[in-house]
């Protein structure tokens, strides 16, 4: 329903078929998503966000989502929090995402958290969390945290459109270990971006 599994993994799911199914048989889609949430499927939680964005909010899934997030981690926790935010508009759902950004054991989970925070209104706590992520050991986490801070600051484009800042956070040449100079450059970029986001 969401497309070729590789493309879903690489490019993200296509929700067209699911949205069509929800319009014709909402009860069946809700039943399947409930099962997916219970099974710990991040795509089921992401589907709730897509349904809500399309004006088809499955409000009856709020309780299963809230139950699942209590023990979830990583990208699953991010997707559950996004779904709950979509259903409730409660900005407190940024907190579980920020916790994944700070402590997620795998770079892909931290990257997903950095991207997800872009949909929330900036707060000093979120800006601080993203500023710390601009100093992450993984270059993709740094990149996406920087992009979210750019968005918070109201600046155009991605970090790649800001060459001076991008040069500070890009991946070290030839995959060499990060040096003290690299970490200092990351911190400098983080300081500049967080200052811009706070004003």
C-alpha positions in Angstrom: 0.0 0.0 0.0 2.9 2.4 0.7 5.0 1.5 -2.3 8.1 -0.6 -3.0 9.7 -1.5 0.3 13.1 -0.2 -0.8 11.6 3.1 -1.9 9.6 3.4 1.3 12.9 2.9 3.3 14.9 5.2 1.0 12.5 8.0 0.0 9.6 7.6 2.4 6.1 6.1 2.1 3.6 7.1 -0.5 0.3 7.6 1.4 -2.0 8.0 -1.6 -3.4 4.5 -1.5 -3.9 4.6 2.2 -5.7 7.9 2.1 -8.0 6.6 -0.6 -8.7 3.5 1.5 -9.4 5.7 4.6 -12.0 7.7 2.6 -13.8 4.5 1.5 -13.4 2.3 4.6 -12.1 4.3 7.5 -13.0 1.5 10.0 -10.7 -1.0 8.3 -7.8 1.4 8.0 -8.1 2.3 11.7 -8.2 -1.3 12.7 -5.0 -2.1 10.7 -3.2 1.0 12.1 -4.2 0.0 15.6 -2.6 -3.4 15.0 0.5 -1.7 13.5 0.9 0.6 16.5 0.5 -2.3 18.9 3.2 -4.2 16.9 5.6 -1.2 17.1 5.5 -0.3 13.5 6.8 3.3 12.9 5.0 3.5 9.6 1.6 3.0 11.4 2.3 6.0 13.5 3.5 8.0 10.5 0.2 7.1 8.8 -1.8 8.7 11.6 0.1 11.9 10.9 -0.6 11.7 7.2 -4.3 11.0 7.8 -4.6 14.0 10.2 -2.8 16.3 7.7 -5.4 15.2 5.1 -8.3 16.1 7.4 -9.0 12.4 8.3 -7.8 12.5 11.9 -8.3 9.1 13.5 -8.9 10.5 17.0 -9.7 7.1 18.4 -6.0 6.2 17.9 -4.9 8.7 20.5 -5.1 6.3 23.4 -3.1 3.4 21.6 -0.5 5.9 20.5 -0.1 7.3 24.1 0.2 3.7 25.4 2.8 2.8 22.9 5.0 5.8 23.4 5.5 5.0 27.1 7.9 2.2 26.2 9.0 3.2 22.7 12.5 4.3 21.7 14.3 5.5 18.7 12.5 6.4 15.5 9.3 4.6 16.7 9.2 7.1 19.6 9.7 10.0 17.2 6.9 8.8 14.9 4.5 8.2 17.8 5.2 11.7 19.2 4.6 13.2 15.8 1.3 11.5 15.5 0.2 12.6 18.9 1.2 16.1 18.1 -0.8 16.0 14.9 -3.9 14.8 16.8 -3.6 17.1 19.8 -1.5 20.1 18.8 0.2 19.8 22.2 3.7 21.1 21.8 4.8 19.0 24.8 5.1 16.1 22.3 8.4 17.7 21.2 9.9 16.4 24.5 10.1 12.7 23.5 11.5 13.7 20.2 14.2 15.9 21.8 15.1 13.0 24.1 15.7 10.7 21.1 17.8 13.5 19.5 20.0 13.7 22.7 20.3 10.0 23.5 19.3 7.9 20.5 21.8 5.1 20.2 21.9 5.1 16.4 22.5 8.0 14.1 19.4 7.3 12.0 17.2 7.8 15.1 18.8 11.1 16.0 18.6 12.2 12.3 14.8 11.4 12.3 14.4 13.4 15.5 16.3 16.4 14.2 14.0 16.5 11.1 10.8 15.9 13.1 11.5 18.9 15.4 11.2 21.2 12.4 7.4 21.0 12.6 7.3 22.4 16.2 7.5 26.0 17.2 10.9 27.0 18.5 11.5 27.2 22.2 14.7 27.8 24.1 14.9 24.1 25.2 14.4 22.8 21.6 17.0 25.3 20.3 19.4 24.1 22.9 18.8 20.4 22.0 19.3 21.1 18.3 22.4 23.2 19.1 23.9 20.2 20.9 23.0 18.0 17.9 24.9 20.3 15.5 27.9 18.9 17.4 26.9 15.2 16.9 29.5 12.8 15.8 27.4 11.9 12.7 27.4 14.4 9.8 23.8 13.7 8.8 22.6 14.4 12.3 24.6 17.7 12.3 23.2 18.6 8.9 19.5 18.0 9.8 19.8 19.7 13.2 21.4 22.7 11.4 18.5 22.7 8.9 15.9 22.8 11.7 17.7 25.7 13.4 17.7 27.5 10.1 14.0 27.1 9.9 13.6 28.3 13.5 15.6 31.4 12.6 13.5 32.0 9.5 16.5 31.7 7.2 16.0 30.4 3.7 17.2 27.1 2.2 19.2 24.4 3.8 22.5 24.6 5.5 24.2 23.8 2.2 22.9 27.2 1.0 25.0 28.8 3.7 28.5 27.9 2.7 30.4 29.4 5.6 28.3 27.4 8.1 28.1 24.3 6.0 31.9 24.2 5.8 32.0 24.1 9.6 29.8 21.0 10.0 30.5 18.9 6.9 32.0 15.4 7.1 35.8 15.3 7.7 37.7 14.5 4.6 38.3 10.8 3.8 36.2 9.7 6.8 39.1 10.5 9.2 38.2 10.8 12.9 36.9 14.1 14.0 39.7 16.4 15.4 39.6 19.0 18.1 39.5 21.6 15.3 36.5 19.9 13.7 34.6 19.8 17.1 35.4 23.5 17.6 34.0 24.3 14.2 30.9 22.4 14.9 30.4 24.3 18.2 31.0 27.6 16.4 28.3 26.7 13.8 26.0 25.6 16.6 26.5 28.9 18.5 25.7 31.0 15.4 22.6 29.0 14.5 21.2 28.9 18.0 21.8 32.7 18.4 19.9 33.3 15.1 17.1 31.0 16.2 16.7 32.8 19.5 16.2 36.2 17.9 
